[in-house]
Amino acid sequence: GTYPLPVPAPLIACYDGNAPRYTSYPTAAEFRHGFDDDAFRSAIAASNRRGAARDLSVYIHLPFCREACWYCACHRSITRRADRADRYLETLREEIAAKAALLEPRRTLRQLHLGGGTPTFYSPAALRDLIAFLGTCFTLPPAEAREWSIEIDPRTVTPEQAAELVGMGFDRVSLGIQDFDPRVQRAINRRQGVRDVRRVVAALRAAGTQSLSFDLIYGLPHQTPARFARTLRVVRALRPDRISVYAYAHMPRRFRVQSLMPEEALPDPATRLTLMATCHGMLTEAGYVHIGMDHFALPDDALVRAMVGGTMQRNFQGYSTHGDCELLGFGASAISHIGGALAQNASDIASWERRIRGGGLAVARGHRLTAEDHLRSDIIQALMCHGYVDIASLEETHGIRFDTHFGHLRRVLERMADDGLLRFDRWSLSLTERGCFLMRSVAVLFDAYRGADSAERFSRAI
């Protein structure tokens, strides 16, 4: 069937500009090279000085893939050499030990995410050794009090390996699907069959995984609403707990591998809108809750409960249930958010390895948040996670008067309200149902760093 656009096309044409995905504020585009290892040490010291030290969320970047997916915009390295991967793990242990030594020892690693690249480039045994090493550097809570997640490639993981991952503590597993259509898969250089995915899903569920997530992409070459609907029917039948449906951003000047795809086969803007509408219609029809931007979850999923309870947070891994944790990133290109600062490691693997093995922390750039950054971050986080800003509470927390501080935005906010995207008064700002699809376009209004270069650096909101 056909599904109506959740936002009228004229409004999309009016408001669908280029905007960040706001996994942080300020975004990584604002990180500066003057922020170095010493600045990062100061940030950790500031974090340690706070009263009750917050629990930790740890992200580990494992960058290796056996072959390139041509749509990919991630920091990754294509290789089949085991020696390179083994050396990377050795360096990773050095980085973990060095940064853990700077922290108060009582701090607990409550949330762990392994991303890439392809984390399952490594064997379950190698990943088990890595987790054991983490246990020597951090306090690990009991299984029921933690959340460990991993991204896996269903093309390269056997059902037995999938069960091993769950057995070692990964209770949340994300599978890269993108699209099941063979013609689309050939165009993006990612061939994977439904049968293999079904086997891995069955093994994960039999092993007791708590949450299963699928990643899909719309806007890829040769996608049509009819073809994408076939993929969505398979996805609905497999019934993952969470589904992320990303809008493909074609930026071959920044990511050269994207130029390998047939640009003339990319869907036009009208087709992209229909793909988005098809996705929203078919998933909500199947009982999924649209929890924010391009994420859906089943009603009993922890993310939905966090959204309803007001504790959901957005970070570099997307939406998270642990909003009270500080983030430490390990590995090439990984980002930390701790002690009121954002810090990113060197992205080049060789540079990262050289700096870690030389006794440094490999921090290449970062940003120390100002009072104004914290104010705007709170607004953007509230919009992206809850679609609601409590203006009275915001004013009390930050010591400002909203209508004075953001008076220059009143006219555009009122126009958005007239267009049915939001409700706005002296005490609150809230997104409507249609406004949730353009939340990036609302959030970007409060971004003090956005300028004329947004079109070159960020994708379209839809």
WOSUL-V632200 format. One line per field, one symbol per residue. phi: phi as a letter, one per 40 degrees, with the letter a starting at -180 (. if undefined). psi: psi as a letter, one per 40 degrees, with the letter a starting at -180 (. if undefined). Layout:
# WOSUL-V632200
phi=???
psi=???
This chain:
# WOSUL-V632200
phi=.bbcccbddcccccbcccaccfcaaccdcccbcccbdcccdcccccccccdcdccbbbbbcbccbcacccccbccabcabcccccccdcccdcccdcccccccdcccbccbbbbbafbdcdccdcccccccccdccbbcbccdcbbbbbacbcccbbcdccccccccchccbbbbcbgaccdcccccbfacaccdccdccccccccchdcabbbbbbbhcdgcbdcccccccccccccfccbbbbcccbcbcccbcccccccccccccdccdccccccccccccccgccccifbbbacdccccccccccgbcbbacchcbcbccccbbbbhdgcbbbafgbbabcdcccccdccccccgcbgccaiacccdcccccccccccccbbgabccdcccccbgbbdcccbdccdcccccccccgcabaacbabbcccccccbccccdcccccccaccdccbbcccb
psi=iihihehiddddddegahiiefeihiiddeiieehaddddddddddddeichhiiihhhhhheiidihheeheihihhiehddddddddddddddddddddeiheehhgdhhhhaaagdediiddddddddddddedihhiideeihhiihihedehidddddddddeehehhhhhdciehddddddefghhidddddddddddddefidhhihhihieihehiddddddddddddddfidihhgihhhhgdddgdddeeihdeeiiidddddddddddddddddeeihhehbfhiiideidddddddeeeiihaeebiiegeeiihhhiiheihigiffihhhihdhddddddddeeeaefhdiahhhidddddddddddddddefhhgdddddddefihdeddfdeedddddddddeedihhadeihiiiddddefdddddddeheehaeedddeiiid.
